[in-house]
Amino acid sequence: MKLHELRDNEGATKKRMRVGRGPGSGKGKMGGRGIKGQKSRSGVAIKGYEGGQMPLYQRLPKRGFNKPNAKKFAVVNLGLIEKFIEAGKLDAANVTEDTLVASGLVRRKLDGIRVLAKGDVKSKLTISVTGASKSAIEAVEKAGGSLSVAAKADAAAE
């Protein structure tokens, strides 16, 4: 077999219907679109309509709830903070949200920064952030540092 002998399997391709090419074609004049109306115009697709069949978005079960005013936190792992301290981009004695942003570890604060416990901590850290997981607080204290969370005071004020 040569490259120029390659063909699709029989029946795999179908020639497209050329509409609006005269009455002899069977799809002439209005091209199978009927007379006037929105659906006879070009660029119209009535989205979600399945010809009277119950649309997919209505057939599927709806579950859960999305809180419209949910807080979005920037997330940082302890291992990354440790890595930045070793690289000299952060000062272990004073890690705040502003220093994390300035060092480039976090792009932006959003509603605050939350520290998670992934990775190991060797240096004695002093961190003050909006949120932290319990395991992160334990890990920092185990290494001899302190992690203070400011979010609890804000939540009580609201």
C-alpha positions as CSV (number, residue, x, y, z in Angstrom):
1,M,0.0,0.0,0.0
2,K,1.2,3.5,-0.9
3,L,0.3,6.8,0.6
4,H,-1.8,7.9,-2.3
5,E,-3.8,4.6,-2.1
6,L,-5.1,5.4,1.4
7,R,-8.9,5.7,1.6
8,D,-11.6,5.8,4.3
9,N,-13.6,2.7,4.9
10,E,-16.7,2.3,2.9
11,G,-19.5,4.3,4.5
12,A,-17.2,6.0,7.0
13,T,-17.7,9.4,5.4
14,K,-20.8,11.0,4.0
15,K,-21.0,13.9,1.6
16,R,-22.6,16.9,3.1
17,M,-26.0,18.1,2.0
18,R,-25.7,21.3,-0.1
19,V,-28.8,23.2,0.7
20,G,-30.4,26.0,-1.3
21,R,-29.3,24.8,-4.7
22,G,-32.5,24.6,-6.6
23,P,-35.8,22.6,-6.4
24,G,-34.3,19.5,-8.0
25,S,-32.0,18.9,-5.1
26,G,-34.8,18.3,-2.6
27,K,-33.4,20.9,-0.3
28,G,-33.7,24.0,-2.5
29,K,-35.4,27.4,-1.9
30,M,-35.5,27.6,1.9
31,G,-32.9,24.9,2.5
32,G,-35.1,22.8,4.9
33,R,-35.5,25.7,7.4
34,G,-39.2,26.4,6.8
35,I,-40.6,29.9,6.4
36,K,-39.5,33.0,8.4
37,G,-39.0,32.9,12.2
38,Q,-36.0,32.9,14.4
39,K,-34.9,29.4,13.4
40,S,-34.8,30.2,9.7
41,R,-32.2,32.9,10.3
42,S,-28.4,32.3,10.4
43,G,-26.5,32.2,13.6
44,V,-29.3,31.0,15.8
45,A,-29.2,28.0,18.1
46,I,-31.8,27.8,20.8
47,K,-29.5,26.6,23.5
48,G,-30.7,23.8,25.8
49,Y,-33.7,22.9,23.7
50,E,-33.8,19.3,22.8
51,G,-36.9,19.1,20.6
52,G,-39.4,18.6,23.4
53,Q,-37.3,16.0,25.2
54,M,-36.5,16.9,28.8
55,P,-33.2,18.9,28.5
56,L,-30.0,17.4,30.0
57,Y,-29.6,20.1,32.6
58,Q,-33.1,19.4,34.0
59,R,-32.6,15.6,34.0
60,L,-29.5,15.6,36.1
61,P,-29.8,15.7,39.9
62,K,-28.9,19.0,41.7
63,R,-26.8,18.7,44.9
64,G,-25.0,20.9,47.2
65,F,-24.8,24.7,47.7
66,N,-22.3,27.3,46.7
67,K,-22.0,30.0,49.4
68,P,-22.0,33.3,47.5
69,N,-19.9,35.2,50.1
70,A,-17.4,32.3,50.9
71,K,-14.0,33.5,51.9
72,K,-11.2,32.6,49.4
73,F,-7.8,32.1,51.0
74,A,-4.4,31.9,49.4
75,V,-2.8,28.6,50.5
76,V,0.8,28.1,51.6
77,N,2.5,24.9,52.7
78,L,5.0,24.9,55.5
79,G,7.5,23.1,53.4
80,L,7.5,26.0,50.9
81,I,8.0,28.5,53.7
82,E,11.0,26.5,54.9
83,K,12.4,26.3,51.4
84,F,12.1,30.1,51.0
85,I,13.8,30.7,54.4
86,E,16.7,28.4,53.3
87,A,17.0,30.3,50.1
88,G,17.2,33.6,52.0
89,K,14.0,35.0,50.6
90,L,12.2,35.1,53.9
91,D,13.1,35.9,57.5
92,A,12.2,33.1,59.9
93,A,11.7,35.5,62.8
94,N,9.0,37.5,61.1
95,V,6.8,35.8,58.6
96,T,3.6,37.8,57.9
97,E,1.2,37.9,55.0
98,D,2.9,41.0,53.6
99,T,6.4,39.3,53.7
100,L,5.0,36.2,52.0
101,V,3.6,38.3,49.1
102,A,6.8,40.4,48.9
103,S,9.0,37.3,48.7
104,G,6.9,36.0,45.8
105,L,5.7,32.8,47.6
106,V,2.1,34.0,47.4
107,R,0.8,36.0,44.4
108,R,-1.9,37.9,46.3
109,K,-3.6,37.8,49.7
110,L,-7.2,37.4,48.6
111,D,-9.3,37.2,51.8
112,G,-6.2,36.2,53.7
113,I,-3.4,33.5,53.7
114,R,-3.9,30.1,55.2
115,V,-1.0,27.9,56.2
116,L,-1.2,24.1,55.7
117,A,1.1,21.5,57.2
118,K,2.6,19.8,54.0
119,G,6.3,19.5,54.2
120,D,8.8,19.6,57.2
121,V,9.8,22.6,59.4
122,K,13.3,22.7,60.8
123,S,13.7,26.4,61.6
124,K,12.1,28.3,64.5
125,L,9.4,30.2,62.8
126,T,7.2,33.2,63.9
127,I,4.3,33.3,61.6
128,S,1.2,35.5,61.8
129,V,-1.5,34.8,59.2
130,T,-5.3,34.8,58.7
131,G,-5.7,31.0,59.0
132,A,-3.9,27.8,59.6
133,S,-4.6,24.1,60.0
134,K,-4.3,22.5,63.4
135,S,-1.6,20.2,62.1
136,A,0.4,23.3,60.8
137,I,0.2,25.0,64.2
138,E,1.4,21.8,65.9
139,A,4.2,21.4,63.4
140,V,5.5,24.9,63.9
141,E,5.3,24.7,67.7
142,K,7.1,21.3,67.7
143,A,9.9,23.0,65.8
144,G,10.0,25.6,68.6
145,G,8.3,28.4,66.8
146,S,4.9,30.1,67.0
147,L,2.0,30.5,64.6
148,S,-0.6,33.1,65.4
149,V,-4.0,33.2,63.6
150,A,-5.7,36.6,63.3
151,A,-8.9,35.4,61.6
152,K,-10.6,34.3,64.8
153,A,-10.9,37.9,66.0
154,D,-12.3,39.0,62.6
155,A,-14.9,36.2,62.6
156,A,-16.1,37.2,66.0
157,A,-16.6,40.8,65.0
158,E,-18.8,39.9,62.0
